[in-house]
Amino acid sequence: VILSLYTRLFQRAGFHPLVADDGRKGLDLIITEKPAVAVVDFKLPLLSGIDVCRKVRERDDCKDVSLIIFTADEEKETKENALQAGADAVVVKSPEASEVVETVFRHLRSKK
């Protein structure tokens, strides 16, 4: 349900999101497609969002991909761990769902 909600949110903002339902598939999509920005959920089956960030950052061919960790965890340690793993930003899930889309727009503008 959450995946389809955010997929529609990004589509309404003009994006064509690629989605995966676990960390392994998400990592494979990032490696294959090399998007300008990837929003990665913190808690994913098979491979966590933190692990996805680490593995993407190990690859020279993915160094230009901006990684945004999306989490319900508001702990400072979670944010620090995500940034140390290579995330460019951390967005905490909130009732204001558009914050993650705004963060993606910000990262796209900074690439220009």
N, C-alpha and C positions, 0 to 999 in steps of 0.2 A: 504494500500500500504506500509506504513512504517513498519507495523508488519511483512508482508511477506518479505520485504527487510532484516530486521534484523534477521528474522528466517533463511533465506538462508545464511546470513553472519555467523551466529553461526554454522550452519550445515557444511559449508565449513571449519570451524575451528575444526571440529571433535566433536561438541556437538550434543546432541539430545534434543533441547529445547522443553519445555512444554510452551504453550502460552495460554493467556487468553485475551479477548477483553474488559474486565472491571475489576475494582479493586476488586469487590466481588469474581469473579471467580479466579482472581489471588491469593487472600488471601486463598481461599479454596484449590488451588493447592499447595501453600506453606505449609499449615498445613498438607495436606494429604501426599505429596511427600517428604517433608523436604529435599529440594535440598541443596547441599553444598553452592551454590551461587544462588541468585535470582536477576535478573535485573527488576526493577519496574519503569515504567514510572511515572513521576511526575503528569501529568494530565491524569487521567483515569476517565471514567464514573462510576457512582455509589459510588465509594470509591476512594479517591485520593491516590497517591503513599505515601504521608506522613501518611495518615490514615492506609494504609496497613502496613507500617513500625511499627507504634505504636502498632497495634493489634498483629503483629508477636512477637514483643518484650515483650508483656504481657504474652506470653506463655512460660513456662519452657521447653516444648518439642521442641521448635524451636530456642532455644538460640544459637545453633551452625550454623544456617543459616546466611551466609553473605548477607547483603542487599545492593544493589547498586541502587541508584536513578539515573534515566536517564532523563535529562531535557533539554529543549531549553532555559530555564531561566538562565541567567548568573548573576543574582543579588546575592550579598553576603548573603543577608537575606534568600534567598531560600536554599542555601547550609547549612547555620547555622540551619535553621528549619529542614532540612532533617537529619542532624547529631544528633540534639536533639531528633528527633523522633525515632532514632535507626539505621539509615542508617550507613553502614560502609564506604561508599564512595559515591561521587556524580560525575557523568560524564555529562558534557555539550555536547549536540548534536552538531556535527560539520561536515564539509565536510569529515573529517578524521574518517570515520565510524568505523574503526578498533580499535579505542581507547577503546570502551566499551568492546570488546573482550579481549584486552590486560589487562584491569582492572580485568576481570573475571579470567584470567590466574594467575594474581598476587595474587588474593585472594585464589585461589585454592592451589598455591604453599605455601602460608603462613599457610595453614591448615596442611601441612605435618610435 
